[in-house]
Amino acid sequence: MSIWCGRNQAISHPISLTTFIKHLVTSKKTPIWPYNRTNRKPITTTTIKSLSSPHLETLTSRQKEQISVYANALLEWNQRMNLTAVAEMGEVMTRHVEDSLAIIPPIQNTFLSHCNSSSCDNLNLVDVGSGPGLPGLILAIACPRWKVTLLESMNKRCLFLEHAISVTGLTNVQVLRARAESVGQKLEFREGFDVAVARAVAEMRVLAEYCLPLLRVGGLFVAAKGHDPQEEVRNAEKAIQLMGASILQLYTVESHSPYGQRTAIICLKERPTPKKYPRDPGTPTKSPL
């Protein structure tokens, strides 16, 4: 079951970067998920340095505030459920938000140069294994004309995603609670997306079977990986080809990871995926191609 979300809670007043930083430090959104406030751990706030990044500077004041609202909600809910290993605002910004924003240029540049399109303003994108909305929800904030589907199988994470969409006022996001293997066999979604992204979900040969059946011919699969994914890419070549795609490019992006960079692995879908893929839920992980 898929549910379109988006309440008209837009944040319309302009803010400066200074105000944005102040908001990150002082904002205290009340989460829908219940918890005992007397037992809460304090949330460590961000630093000015962590906010001074090229990716954040490209956003409007409204988008910056939406990100701050999202980040605060993530940390609040994370005290009641395991959404992320990150526990401080500065880390949310550097390890999650900036990493998510960093894959936008590779998506835009590759789509324009290889997908026979003069514009990438209205992409239909699916975030497979979205978890707490990374990178999909951040992409929806930064690219409001994109139609974004957050595909996540765990109910508790979907509850958080619905809440995050509500408090940020996003209207271009859909939460879909299901397994990728099941969705990939449904006519409603199979080969219906322009772009599929995945971050911190599985190894490449498993991701290929999760993501590529969801893409239309001519679409892009973008996997956010670590600084040196060469061996993982080689192991996934057979699976990628079986799904009807080829590896187009390994795009290095700046990152606050220990190695200072991450890699966006970009695949181009060239022909339809055979109907037998994806296989039954759980099979791609147990028996990778």
C-alpha positions in Angstrom: 0.0 0.0 0.0 1.4 3.4 -0.9 0.3 6.6 0.7 0.9 10.1 -0.7 1.9 12.4 2.1 2.1 16.2 2.4 0.2 18.6 4.7 0.3 22.2 3.9 2.8 23.2 6.6 5.1 25.1 4.4 7.7 27.3 6.1 7.5 30.5 4.2 9.4 33.2 6.1 12.9 33.9 4.8 15.8 33.2 7.1 19.5 33.9 6.9 22.2 31.3 7.4 22.8 32.8 10.9 19.2 32.2 11.7 19.4 28.7 10.3 22.3 27.9 12.6 20.5 29.3 15.6 17.4 27.3 14.7 19.4 24.1 14.6 20.7 24.8 18.1 17.4 25.9 19.7 14.6 24.1 17.7 12.7 21.6 19.9 10.1 19.9 17.7 7.8 17.6 19.6 7.8 14.1 17.9 4.6 12.1 17.4 6.3 9.0 18.7 5.8 8.9 22.5 8.7 8.8 24.9 9.4 9.7 28.5 11.0 13.2 28.4 12.4 12.8 31.9 14.7 10.0 30.6 15.8 11.6 27.4 19.5 12.0 26.6 20.6 15.5 25.7 21.0 16.2 22.0 24.4 17.6 21.1 24.0 20.6 18.8 25.8 21.3 15.6 28.7 23.6 14.9 28.9 26.5 12.5 31.8 24.8 10.6 29.7 21.8 9.8 27.1 23.9 8.2 29.4 25.9 6.0 29.4 23.5 3.0 29.0 24.1 -0.8 26.1 21.7 -0.9 24.1 23.5 1.9 24.9 26.9 0.4 23.0 26.0 -2.8 19.7 25.6 -0.8 17.1 28.3 -0.3 16.3 29.5 3.2 13.1 27.4 3.3 15.0 24.3 2.2 17.6 24.9 5.0 14.9 25.2 7.6 13.2 22.0 6.3 16.5 20.2 6.7 16.9 21.5 10.3 13.4 20.3 11.1 14.1 16.9 9.6 17.5 16.6 11.5 15.9 17.5 14.8 13.1 15.0 14.2 15.6 12.3 13.4 17.5 12.8 16.6 14.3 13.0 18.7 12.9 9.7 17.3 16.3 8.0 17.4 16.1 8.0 21.2 13.1 5.7 21.0 14.0 3.5 17.9 17.2 2.6 16.1 17.1 4.9 13.0 20.8 5.8 12.9 24.1 5.3 14.7 24.6 9.0 14.6 23.7 10.8 17.9 24.8 14.4 17.4 23.5 17.1 15.1 26.8 17.9 13.6 27.2 14.3 12.5 23.7 14.2 11.1 24.6 17.2 8.9 28.0 16.0 7.7 27.5 12.2 7.5 23.9 12.1 6.4 22.7 15.4 4.9 25.8 16.5 3.1 26.5 13.0 1.8 22.9 12.9 0.5 23.2 16.3 -1.2 26.5 15.3 -2.8 24.9 12.8 -5.1 22.6 15.3 -6.8 25.3 16.6 -9.2 26.2 13.1 -10.4 22.5 12.4 -11.0 21.8 15.6 -12.8 25.0 15.6 -15.0 24.6 11.9 -16.0 20.9 12.1 -16.7 21.4 15.1 -19.0 24.3 13.5 -20.8 23.1 9.9 -21.2 19.3 9.7 -20.9 18.2 11.7 -24.0 16.7 14.5 -21.9 17.1 18.2 -22.0 15.9 18.6 -18.4 16.1 16.7 -15.1 13.6 19.0 -13.3 10.8 16.4 -13.1 12.4 13.1 -12.3 10.5 10.2 -10.8 13.0 8.8 -8.3 12.8 5.8 -5.9 15.0 5.5 -2.8 15.4 1.8 -2.2 15.8 0.8 1.5 15.3 4.4 2.5 15.7 3.8 6.2 15.2 7.2 7.9 14.9 8.9 4.5 18.5 8.9 3.4 19.1 10.0 0.8 15.6 10.2 -0.6 14.0 12.7 1.8 16.9 15.0 1.5 16.7 14.8 -2.3 13.0 15.7 -2.1 13.8 18.8 -0.1 16.6 19.9 -2.4 14.8 19.1 -5.6 11.1 20.0 -4.9 10.0 19.2 -8.5 11.2 15.7 -8.3 8.6 13.0 -7.4 10.3 10.8 -4.7 9.2 7.4 -3.5 10.7 6.2 -0.2 10.7 2.4 -0.4 11.1 0.9 3.1 10.0 -2.5 4.5 10.2 -1.8 8.2 7.0 -0.3 9.7 8.7 1.7 12.5 10.9 3.5 9.9 7.8 4.2 7.8 6.1 5.8 10.8 9.1 8.1 11.1 9.1 8.9 7.4 5.4 9.9 7.5 6.2 12.1 10.5 9.2 13.7 8.8 7.2 14.4 5.7 4.5 16.0 7.8 6.7 18.3 9.9 8.8 19.4 6.9 5.7 20.2 4.8 6.9 18.2 1.8 4.3 17.4 -0.9 6.4 15.6 -3.4 7.1 12.4 -1.4 5.4 9.0 -1.2 6.2 6.4 1.4 5.9 2.8 0.3 6.1 0.1 2.9 7.2 -3.1 1.1 10.1 -5.2 0.1 12.0 -4.2 -3.1 11.7 -7.8 -4.4 7.9 -7.6 -4.2 7.5 -4.1 -5.6 9.8 -5.0 -8.5 7.2 -7.6 -9.7 4.2 -5.2 -9.5 3.1 -3.7 -12.8 2.3 -0.4 -11.0 6.0 0.1 -10.2 8.1 -2.2 -12.4 10.2 -0.2 -14.8 8.4 3.0 -13.9 11.1 5.2 -12.4 13.7 7.4 -14.0 16.2 7.1 -11.2 16.8 4.5 -8.4 19.1 5.4 -5.5 20.4 3.3 -2.6 22.7 4.2 0.3 24.0 1.8 3.0 21.6 -1.0 2.0 23.5 -4.0 0.6 26.3 -5.0 -1.6 26.2 -4.0 -5.3 25.2 -7.4 -6.8 22.2 -7.5 -4.4 21.3 -3.9 -5.0 21.3 -4.5 -8.7 18.5 -7.0 -8.3 16.6 -4.7 -5.9 16.9 -1.5 -8.0 17.2 -2.2 -11.7 13.8 -3.9 -12.2 12.2 -0.7 -11.0 13.9 1.5 -13.7 12.6 2.3 -17.1 14.9 1.6 -20.0 17.1 4.6 -20.2 17.0 5.2 -16.4 19.8 5.5 -13.9 20.7 3.4 -10.9 22.9 5.3 -8.4 24.5 3.5 -5.5 26.3 5.5 -2.8 29.3 3.5 -1.8 32.6 4.0 0.1 35.9 5.4 -1.1 37.2 2.2 -2.8 34.3 0.0 -4.2 36.3 -1.5 -7.1 36.2 -5.1 -6.0 32.5 -4.8 -5.1 31.8 -3.4 -8.6 33.7 -6.2 -10.3 31.7 -8.8 -8.3 28.4 -7.1 -9.4 29.1 -6.9 -13.1 27.3 -10.1 -13.9 24.2 -9.2 -11.9 24.0 -5.7 -13.4 24.2 -7.2 -16.9 21.5 -9.8 -16.1 19.2 -7.0 -15.0 19.6 -5.2 -18.4 22.1 -2.5 -17.4 25.8 -1.6 -17.6 28.2 0.3 -15.4 28.4 3.8 -16.7 30.7 5.7 -14.3 32.2 5.7 -10.9 31.8 9.3 -9.7 34.0 10.5 -6.8 32.2 12.9 -4.4 33.6 14.7 -1.4 32.6 13.4 2.0 33.2 13.8 5.7 33.9 10.1 5.9 37.4 9.0 7.3 38.8 8.8 3.8 37.4 12.2 2.7 35.5 10.9 -0.3 32.8 8.5 -1.3 31.8 7.0 -4.7 28.6 7.2 -6.6 28.3 4.1 -8.8 26.1 5.0 -11.8 24.5 2.3 -14.0 22.5 2.9 -17.2 19.6 0.6 -17.9 19.7 -0.4 -21.6 17.1 -3.1 -22.0 14.1 -4.5 -20.0 14.8 -6.7 -17.0 13.9 -10.4 -17.5 10.6 -11.2 -15.9 12.0 -13.7 -13.5 13.8 -10.9 -11.7 13.7 -9.8 -8.9 13.5 -13.2 -7.3 11.4 -14.0 -4.2 11.9 -11.9 -1.1 15.2 -12.8 0.7 16.6 -14.7 -2.2 18.9 -12.0 -3.6 20.6 -11.7 -0.2 20.9 -15.5 0.4 22.0 -16.3 -3.1 23.5 -13.2 -4.8 23.8 -13.4 -8.6 
